[in-house]
Amino acid sequence: MEKLLDTEFPYADNILKGKTALVCGASKGIGRATALMLARAGAQVIICARSNDELEILSKEMHGDNHITLNLDLENISLLETKINDLIKQQPIHILVNNSGGPPGGPLLSNTVEDFEGPFKRHLYAAHTITRILTPIMEKEGYGRIVNIISTSVREPIDNIGLSNTLRGAMGSWSKSLSRELKPCITINNILPGFTDTDRLGSLAKSISTRTGDSIEDVQDKWMNSVPIQRLIDPFETGAAVTWLCLPSSGAIRGISLAVDGGRMRSI
């Protein structure tokens, strides 16, 4: 799927030239693929994560040479607010991709109230904090695109990841509410990834294997049997969908939750 960045790149070169994108959780998986896709589309990309080393590696692989790396802990809300405010003093930001690693799996009743704090901080609290800071800038610029990487569990809760289901539902409702409040030049939408070939999915397979006694291969086979395309989704396929929602021509797409799940969900 790397060819999406080469001869078969689905969007015209430089279609996002002059736009700056902030991509959270950019060091791995969908966040990483999205950063590469947005850069290939011509955007200046600010890539954020906790790992400086992985961000430096990513920046060297990105199309263009004006990108910025930013060490960011999304759970430290006060420091997050300071860093984003400092960032917008340097340049306006037109595109925000809210993305972060999901919480550990397990039955919902195995979680204490304290277990909710970290995941809600790095997802809902962080997304809300950054959005409140950036939307006045987007309004002034006359252009804003906000895309949240959530999960298909927004529509169909997934067994044994109860905390994640709860969090994703909150993010979905937050986003839909904002879609009714934001200025006309700013859109907000959600991407709902399915079984995507990322480290997160590998960790989840190991967790299920440990709990059930099934082999990792059996766990993965059960997943594939439930997906019409019968394969894992490449993160670049998801990144392409994110990029589409960020284009000038996507201004009429607002408040939707777009599944990139290979047809796994049964709901309409």
N, C-alpha and C positions, 0 to 999 in steps of 0.2 A: 504493500500500500504506500510505500515511500514514493512511488511514481506520481502520486497526487501532488507532490511538491515539484515535479519536473514537467515532463511533456504533457501530462494529463491533468495539470492543475486546473480545477474547475472554474476559477474566476479570472477575469482579465487582470493582467499584471498592473499593479499600481492603482487598482480601483479604490483602495483605501488610502492613497497617498494624501498626506496632509492631516491624517487622523492619528491620534495617539490612543493606544489601548493599554489598560492595566489588567494583567492576567494574574489572578491569585492561584496559588498552588501549582505553579508552572514547572516545577522541577521534574514531575513524573506524569505518566499516564495521559489522561484527557487534557489536563492543563498544559502539559508540554506540547502535545500535538496541536492544540489550539494556538499557542504562541507561535509555533512554526508556520501555521497556516495564515494567521493574521499578518505576520511579517512578509510572507510570500505575496500577500495581497497588497503590500505596499505600506502598511501601517507602521508607525514607530511603536514598539512594544516595550512596556515596562513589565519585566517578569519578576514575580514575587514568590518567595518561599523561605523556609527556615535554613535551607542548605546553600551556603554561598558557593561551595565547590560545584554542586550540580547546576546552579544557575550560570556559572562561568562557562561550563561545558556547553550548556544549551545556547548561550549567547554567541558562541563561535560557530554554531551550526545554522544560525538564523540568516535569512535573506536580508541584505542591507547591513549597515554598520552604525546605525544611530540608536541602537537599543540600550536600555538601561536595566541593570539588575538592582533589586531591592530586597535586602534581608528583612523578612516580616514574619512575626509570630501573631497569627490571627486571634489567638486567645488572650493576648495582652492588649485589651481594648484601648487603654489610655495611651500607650506607646503607639499603637496603630493610628490613632487619631492624630497624634503629633507628626508621625511620618507622612501621612497622606496630606496634611496641611502644608508641610514643608515641600512636598512634591509638587503641588499645584502652584507654588510660587515660581517654579521653573518653567512649566508649560501646562497648557490646558489639557484635560483628558476627556476624550469623546466616547470612549468605549470602556465598559467595565465588565469583566468576566469574574463572577463570584464562584469560586471553586475551592474545595478543601477535602481532605481525606475523611471518609466516613468513620463512625464510631464502631467499636467491636461488636461482633454478632452475639447472639444468645437470646433466650426468652426474655420478654419484657419484664416479667416479675422478678427476674434475677437481678435487675438493676435497682440501685438505691437512688434517691433524689440527687445525691451528689454526683452520680454518674452522668446526669444530664448536663451538668454545668459546662464542662470543657467542650463537648460537641456543639452545644447551643451557642457558646461564645464564638467559636471559630467559623460557624456557619451563619446563623441568624443575626447575632449581635454584630459580628464583623461586617456582614453584608449591609446591614442597616446603617452602621456607622459610616462606612465608605460612601454609600449611596447618598446620605444626607450631606456629606461634604462635596460630592462631585456634581450633584444635580444642578446647583446654581451655576456652576461653570458650564455644564452642558447647555443649559438654557441660554446663557450669554452667547455661547458659540453657535447656537441654533441647531445643534446636532448632539444626540445622545443615544447610545445603545447599551442596554444592560442585559446581560445573559447570565442566568443562574444554572449551574450544573447540579441537578438534583438526582432523581431516580424514578424509575417506573413505579416505585412503591407509593408515589403520590396518588396514583389511581388504584393500584392493586397491591395492598400490603404483602410483603414477602415474609414467609415463615422464618423464624429464628433470627430476625434482625429487628426486633420490636423497637429498640431505641432509635435506630436509623429511620424506621417507618414514621415514628412520631415526629422526629426532626424534619424529615422531608415534607411531611404534610404541613408543618408550620411554615416552612419556606415557601411552599406553593401558595398558601393563603396570603402570606405577606406580599408575595409578588403580584398576585391577582388584585389585591387591594390597591397596591401602588399603581397598577396599570390604569386605574380609574382616577388617580390623583395627579400623575405627572403631566407636565406641559406637553402640548402636541408634538413638539420636536424630539421628545425623548420616548423611546420604547423600552419596555421590559418584558422579557420572555424567559421561559425555562426550557432546558434540554433535559430529557429523561433518558439517561443511558440504560441499555439493557446489559446483557452479559458481554462485557468489554474486556479485551485482552490487556489487563493491567495488573500491577502488583497487588492492588486491593482485592481483585477477584481471586488471585492465587491464595492470598491469606484467608479469604472467606472459605475457599475450598478446603484448606487445611483444617480450619476450625470445625467445619461440618464433619470432616473425616474423623477427627479426634473424638467428637461427640457421639457419632453414630456408629463408628467402627467400619464404615464403608471406605473403600480405597479412594484416593483423590481422583483416580481415573473414573471410578464409578460415579462419583459426585458430578464430575464434568460431563460424563455421558448423559446423566439425567437432565442436566441443563440443556445440552445440545438437542436432546429428543423433544424438548419443549419449544424449540426455536425453529420456525419454518425454514430459515436460511441454513440451519444445521452447521453453524460455525460461530466462533466468537467474532465480535465486532472489532475492527481495527480502530484504535483511538483516532487515527486520521479521518476516518469516516465521520466520527462525532465532531472533530474539529472543523470539518467542512460545513456541517450543519450550523455550528456556532458562527462561523464566518459569514454564512448566508444571512443570518439574523442581524449581523452588524453592518450590512451593506446599505448604501443610500436608498436602493430600490426596495428595501424591506421595511420602509417606514409605516406601511399599513398593517404590518404583523405586530400585534400588541396584546399582551396578556395571555398568550397561548403556552401550552406545555407540549413540546414536540418530542415524541418518542423516537429514539434511535435504538431500536431494540430487536431488529431483525424479524419483527412480526410476532414476538413472544406474547404480548398482552392480548387478552381476549376481548377487552372492552373496546367500545367504539370511540 
